[in-house]
């Protein structure tokens, strides 16, 4: 059997930091993996770390031109500006089961194109919002149930804009930074409470950040599909961080940072930490192990599909003023 006729459990596309995080997990899950990256330097670096896997460089499009290897499952970890194009290549090669790093695409038209092709090829695409699988989020879901459900939510998605810019990211990615990055917080909130049914948005600070002219101060409120009120704010010109506050009839929960879980009882000002089993989130990039395992085991309940992401981008565009 020729090497290109081998079968693999997973095709991993990309050779950057996210690819390395997935490889740690795929190694421990004892999966047979083929990695296809664009950069020879990056591919060789990963090859030295994980010699048990198979590697190719030059990009996935060139790879498929010279190989007839059959792939059923693929994980797409390339840079945001290339995610949509690479996913399209995978779909046209009849890859049936694809996990693509968030946000899969920066605009709704690209997502709809992927949806059309995936329907034609009978393929499934899932968006890798790993924070859904955080130990803190899993624990919070159980605690919420004990308290009888969520009554309301507040959240913040302030970004540290002084730490990145055109020297670190493509300008198109920066122009849509709420989708490119802040959507991690938005997705986590609406995963917990349901998508917005009503949404009132206020956007200020236009042109205060050169690469994000649509705004830099965001606030708003609404009601979710589960009839849960929510409010949010973010000021990218000031101090702050990502955070989520979930209120039940018994307690207020704090995810601040999102990897940790604290609570405050009704009638008390004391804020206490909840004990969480964080072994997986300590050994691997938080949330990534359970997300990868769910994808490979075809356990799709918690994974975000392409239809949901199209719906979400409408919300993200409204919140960000795109």
TORTI-610922 format. One line per 3 residues: their letters; for each residue x, y, z of C-alpha. Coordinates in steps of 0.05 Angstrom, whole numbers, plus 5000, padded with zeros to 4 digits. Layout:
BEGIN
A) X,Y,Z; ...
***
This chain:
BEGIN
XXX) 5000,5000,5000; 5028,5068,4981; 5035,5119,5036
XXX) 4983,5166,5005; 4934,5108,5005; 4938,5100,5080
XXX) 4877,5113,5123; 4878,5164,5180; 4832,5178,5238
XXX) 4841,5253,5229; 4868,5303,5179; 4894,5364,5217
XXX) 4903,5425,5172; 4950,5479,5197; 5017,5479,5232
XXX) 5012,5537,5281; 4999,5542,5356; 4928,5514,5353
XXX) 4952,5454,5313; 5003,5439,5367; 4948,5443,5421
XXX) 4905,5392,5383; 4964,5346,5371; 4976,5340,5446
XXX) 4905,5313,5452; 4906,5269,5390; 4970,5237,5414
XXX) 4939,5219,5481; 4876,5194,5447; 4922,5149,5406
XXX) 4894,5173,5339; 4928,5163,5273; 4937,5234,5247
XXX) 4959,5266,5182; 4981,5339,5189; 4982,5384,5128
XXX) 5012,5452,5138; 5034,5509,5093; 5100,5527,5125
XXX) 5157,5477,5119; 5190,5507,5180; 5128,5499,5224
XXX) 5114,5429,5198; 5185,5407,5213; 5179,5436,5283
XXX) 5116,5395,5297; 5148,5334,5264; 5205,5336,5314
XXX) 5155,5339,5372; 5108,5285,5345; 5148,5237,5300
XXX) 5092,5185,5307; 5047,5226,5261; 5049,5236,5185
XXX) 5066,5305,5158; 5061,5343,5092; 5075,5416,5077
XXX) 5055,5463,5021; 4982,5472,5039; 4920,5429,5035
XXX) 4901,5448,4964; 4968,5424,4936; 4965,5363,4980
XXX) 4899,5339,4951; 4925,5351,4881; 4979,5299,4892
XXX) 4944,5251,4938; 4884,5205,4935; 4882,5194,5010
XXX) 4812,5185,5037; 4794,5227,5097; 4730,5224,5137
XXX) 4746,5273,5194; 4786,5337,5192; 4804,5393,5240
XXX) 4818,5461,5208; 4865,5505,5249; 4892,5554,5197
XXX) 4892,5629,5207; 4824,5662,5211; 4829,5695,5143
XXX) 4840,5627,5110; 4790,5585,5149; 4733,5590,5100
XXX) 4775,5575,5038; 4807,5514,5071; 4740,5487,5095
XXX) 4714,5494,5024; 4772,5452,4998; 4757,5398,5049
XXX) 4683,5398,5031; 4699,5391,4956; 4743,5332,4973
XXX) 4682,5299,5007; 4708,5303,5078; 4645,5287,5117
XXX) 4661,5311,5187; 4696,5378,5197; 4714,5416,5260
XXX) 4736,5487,5242; 4766,5537,5289; 4722,5597,5306
XXX) 4692,5636,5274; 4695,5592,5210; 4686,5656,5169
XXX) 4681,5731,5181; 4617,5743,5141; 4550,5710,5133
XXX) 4556,5702,5057; 4618,5658,5066; 4582,5616,5119
XXX) 4523,5607,5073; 4568,5585,5016; 4598,5532,5062
XXX) 4528,5511,5083; 4507,5502,5010; 4569,5460,4993
XXX) 4563,5419,5057; 4490,5403,5042; 4509,5381,4971
XXX) 4564,5336,4997; 4524,5312,5058; 4579,5336,5104
XXX) 4575,5364,5175; 4613,5425,5199; 4622,5446,5271
XXX) 4653,5510,5299; 4706,5502,5353; 4682,5545,5411
XXX) 4722,5508,5463; 4697,5550,5522; 4631,5512,5519
XXX) 4672,5454,5545; 4709,5491,5601; 4707,5455,5669
XXX) 4679,5520,5698; 4622,5522,5648; 4606,5448,5659
XXX) 4605,5459,5734; 4563,5522,5727; 4511,5485,5687
XXX) 4503,5434,5743; 4499,5488,5797; 4448,5527,5758
XXX) 4404,5466,5754; 4408,5458,5830; 4384,5529,5838
XXX) 4325,5521,5792; 4352,5556,5730; 4380,5623,5708
XXX) 4342,5687,5724; 4388,5738,5689; 4458,5747,5661
XXX) 4509,5803,5656; 4572,5798,5615; 4633,5837,5591
XXX) 4677,5826,5530; 4730,5881,5539; 4791,5868,5495
XXX) 4863,5888,5511; 4873,5926,5446; 4941,5951,5468
XXX) 4969,5880,5463; 4956,5867,5389; 4943,5901,5323
XXX) 4965,5902,5250; 5032,5874,5271; 4999,5810,5298
XXX) 4936,5800,5256; 4908,5809,5186; 4871,5876,5179
XXX) 4806,5841,5158; 4809,5799,5221; 4820,5861,5263
XXX) 4763,5899,5230; 4716,5843,5254; 4748,5831,5321
XXX) 4682,5819,5358; 4671,5760,5311; 4745,5740,5308
XXX) 4755,5738,5383; 4702,5767,5429; 4652,5717,5401
XXX) 4682,5667,5450; 4646,5704,5506; 4583,5717,5467
XXX) 4578,5644,5447; 4588,5620,5518; 4532,5665,5544
XXX) 4482,5648,5490; 4499,5574,5496; 4476,5580,5568
XXX) 4414,5623,5560; 4392,5614,5487; 4399,5662,5428
XXX) 4372,5733,5435; 4298,5742,5418; 4302,5817,5429
XXX) 4366,5857,5428; 4379,5932,5438; 4451,5954,5423
XXX) 4489,6018,5435; 4557,6029,5401; 4603,6087,5418
XXX) 4676,6104,5408; 4675,6101,5332; 4744,6111,5299
XXX) 4779,6110,5367; 4816,6047,5347; 4843,6052,5276
XXX) 4835,5979,5259; 4765,5974,5289; 4729,6037,5265
XXX) 4659,6011,5278; 4666,6025,5352; 4704,6012,5417
XXX) 4651,6019,5471; 4593,5970,5469; 4531,5963,5513
XXX) 4463,5932,5507; 4409,5887,5534; 4356,5838,5512
XXX) 4315,5776,5525; 4338,5706,5504; 4297,5651,5472
XXX) 4292,5620,5541; 4261,5685,5567; 4324,5704,5605
XXX) 4342,5778,5610; 4414,5795,5595; 4457,5857,5592
XXX) 4529,5870,5570; 4583,5923,5564; 4653,5928,5539
XXX) 4701,5987,5535; 4762,5972,5492; 4792,6040,5509
XXX) 4795,6025,5584; 4812,5970,5634; 4772,5906,5639
XXX) 4769,5833,5619; 4723,5779,5595; 4672,5760,5648
XXX) 4603,5729,5657; 4556,5736,5716; 4498,5687,5722
XXX) 4442,5701,5772; 4395,5649,5801; 4344,5656,5856
XXX) 4396,5631,5906; 4463,5654,5881; 4503,5699,5835
XXX) 4558,5662,5798; 4621,5696,5771; 4663,5670,5714
XXX) 4719,5720,5721; 4764,5696,5691; 4722,5647,5650
XXX) 4766,5589,5672; 4746,5600,5745; 4679,5597,5781
XXX) 4658,5638,5842; 4592,5649,5876; 4556,5696,5923
XXX) 4496,5672,5964; 4433,5714,5970; 4439,5756,6034
XXX) 4515,5754,6034; 4571,5798,6006; 4623,5743,6011
XXX) 4647,5714,5945; 4671,5642,5949; 4707,5597,5899
XXX) 4673,5533,5876; 4718,5472,5872; 4725,5448,5801
XXX) 4759,5386,5772; 4807,5423,5726; 4855,5366,5709
XXX) 4838,5366,5635; 4840,5442,5631; 4907,5442,5665
XXX) 4939,5388,5622; 4911,5415,5556; 4886,5481,5529
XXX) 4822,5492,5570; 4761,5460,5540; 4799,5431,5481
XXX) 4803,5358,5503; 4728,5349,5515; 4712,5387,5451
XXX) 4759,5344,5409; 4733,5281,5442; 4661,5301,5428
XXX) 4677,5315,5355; 4714,5249,5344; 4660,5209,5380
XXX) 4605,5242,5339; 4574,5271,5402; 4547,5335,5372
XXX) 4500,5361,5425; 4547,5414,5453; 4583,5429,5388
XXX) 4561,5490,5348; 4538,5475,5278; 4541,5519,5216
XXX) 4468,5538,5217; 4475,5564,5289; 4537,5603,5270
XXX) 4501,5638,5213; 4447,5659,5263; 4500,5681,5313
XXX) 4537,5725,5263; 4473,5766,5254; 4475,5779,5329
XXX) 4550,5793,5330; 4543,5842,5272; 4489,5880,5309
XXX) 4528,5883,5374; 4591,5906,5339; 4560,5953,5288
X) 4587,5917,5227
***
